[in-house]
């Protein structure tokens, strides 16, 4: 069953672009934005990463941390971040464990063909690791700003 508002941040580990693991529980203690996106270096995913990167200073000022996740390899994440000067941290979920836990691995349809893919979605956790807001089937334009507004509201600033 997918995570819902009020649930706790799962104790999962993702692959870091520079090697090693990223434990989601390391983000406890401050607001945390976790977003899932389909694929590095595609139009929508690039725009989303650029939007979050542009707002990183504001998220940081509010004490919030961000992490973008896809099934792409750590090496691909490094190239993607370098190509677009991204500042938003990225992680890999090659086995799809986090995608499943968050309900972001879904059946999609394109031109009548059904397939499994990543549902662009974002999750905001409070400092105690409780999910306070979930965005599913995200449309990129204005999304990073909407998430920042929710973090502002959460932090009372």
C-alpha positions in Angstrom: 0.0 0.0 0.0 1.3 3.4 -0.9 2.2 6.0 1.7 -0.5 8.5 2.7 -0.6 11.7 4.6 0.1 11.0 8.3 2.4 8.1 7.6 6.0 8.1 8.7 9.0 8.4 6.4 10.1 4.9 5.5 13.5 3.6 6.4 14.8 3.1 2.9 18.2 3.6 1.3 18.8 5.0 -2.2 22.0 5.1 -4.3 23.9 8.3 -4.2 25.4 9.7 -7.5 28.9 9.8 -6.0 28.6 6.3 -4.7 27.3 4.9 -1.4 23.8 5.1 0.0 21.4 7.8 1.1 19.2 6.8 4.0 15.9 8.6 4.0 15.9 8.6 7.8 19.0 10.9 7.7 16.6 13.7 6.7 14.7 13.6 10.0 14.9 16.7 12.1 14.0 19.2 9.4 11.3 19.5 6.7 12.1 17.2 3.8 10.9 17.3 0.2 11.2 14.0 -1.8 10.2 14.0 -5.4 10.1 11.3 -8.0 10.5 11.9 -11.7 10.6 9.6 -14.7 13.9 10.2 -16.5 17.0 12.4 -16.5 17.6 14.8 -19.4 14.0 14.8 -20.7 12.1 18.1 -21.1 9.7 17.9 -18.1 12.2 16.3 -15.8 14.9 18.8 -16.7 12.6 21.7 -16.1 11.5 20.3 -12.8 15.1 19.8 -11.6 16.0 23.3 -12.8 13.0 24.8 -11.0 13.9 23.1 -7.7 17.5 24.1 -8.2 16.6 27.7 -8.7 14.6 27.7 -5.5 17.2 25.8 -3.4 18.4 28.9 -1.6 14.9 29.6 -0.4 14.3 26.0 0.7 17.6 26.1 2.5 16.7 29.3 4.3 13.5 27.6 5.5 15.6 24.7 6.8 14.2 22.2 4.3 16.1 19.6 2.4 15.2 18.2 -1.0 16.0 15.0 -2.9 15.0 14.0 -6.4 14.7 10.3 -7.3 14.4 8.3 -10.5 15.5 4.8 -11.6 18.4 6.4 -13.6 21.9 5.2 -12.7 24.1 7.3 -10.4 26.5 8.0 -13.3 23.5 9.3 -15.4 22.5 11.6 -12.5 26.0 13.0 -12.4 26.0 13.8 -16.1 22.5 15.3 -15.8 23.4 17.5 -12.8 26.6 18.7 -14.5 24.9 19.4 -17.9 22.3 21.7 -16.3 24.2 23.0 -13.3 21.6 21.4 -11.0 21.9 22.0 -7.3 19.0 19.8 -6.2 20.5 16.5 -4.9 19.5 13.4 -6.9 19.4 9.7 -5.9 18.8 6.4 -7.8 16.2 3.8 -7.0 17.3 1.1 -9.5 15.2 -1.7 -8.0 12.1 0.6 -7.5 11.7 -0.1 -3.8 11.1 3.5 -2.9 8.9 4.0 -5.9 6.7 1.1 -4.8 6.6 2.3 -1.2 5.4 5.7 -2.3 3.0 4.5 -4.9 5.0 6.2 -7.6 5.4 3.1 -9.8 2.2 3.0 -11.7 0.6 1.7 -14.9 0.6 4.3 -17.6 -0.8 4.5 -21.1 0.7 6.2 -24.2 -0.8 5.8 -27.6 -3.0 2.9 -26.5 0.0 1.0 -25.1 0.1 0.2 -21.4 3.3 0.0 -19.4 4.7 0.5 -15.9 6.4 3.8 -15.3 7.1 6.6 -12.7 4.3 8.9 -11.7 5.8 12.3 -11.2 5.0 12.9 -7.5 6.3 14.9 -4.6 6.1 14.3 -0.8 6.6 16.8 2.0 7.6 15.5 5.4 7.8 17.5 8.6 10.8 17.5 10.9 9.4 14.4 12.7 9.2 12.5 9.5 5.4 12.6 9.1 4.0 13.0 5.6 2.1 16.3 5.6 1.5 16.8 1.9 1.6 14.6 -1.2 1.3 15.8 -4.8 0.6 13.1 -7.4 0.4 13.3 -11.2 2.4 16.5 -11.0 2.4 19.1 -13.8 5.8 20.8 -13.8 4.9 24.5 -14.4 4.6 26.2 -11.0 5.1 23.0 -9.1 8.4 23.9 -7.3 6.8 27.2 -6.3 3.8 25.4 -4.8 6.0 23.0 -2.9 8.0 26.0 -1.6 4.8 27.7 -0.4 3.8 24.5 1.4 7.2 24.4 3.1 6.8 28.1 4.1 3.4 27.3 5.6 4.8 24.2 7.4 7.7 26.3 8.9 5.4 29.2 9.7 7.6 31.7 7.8 
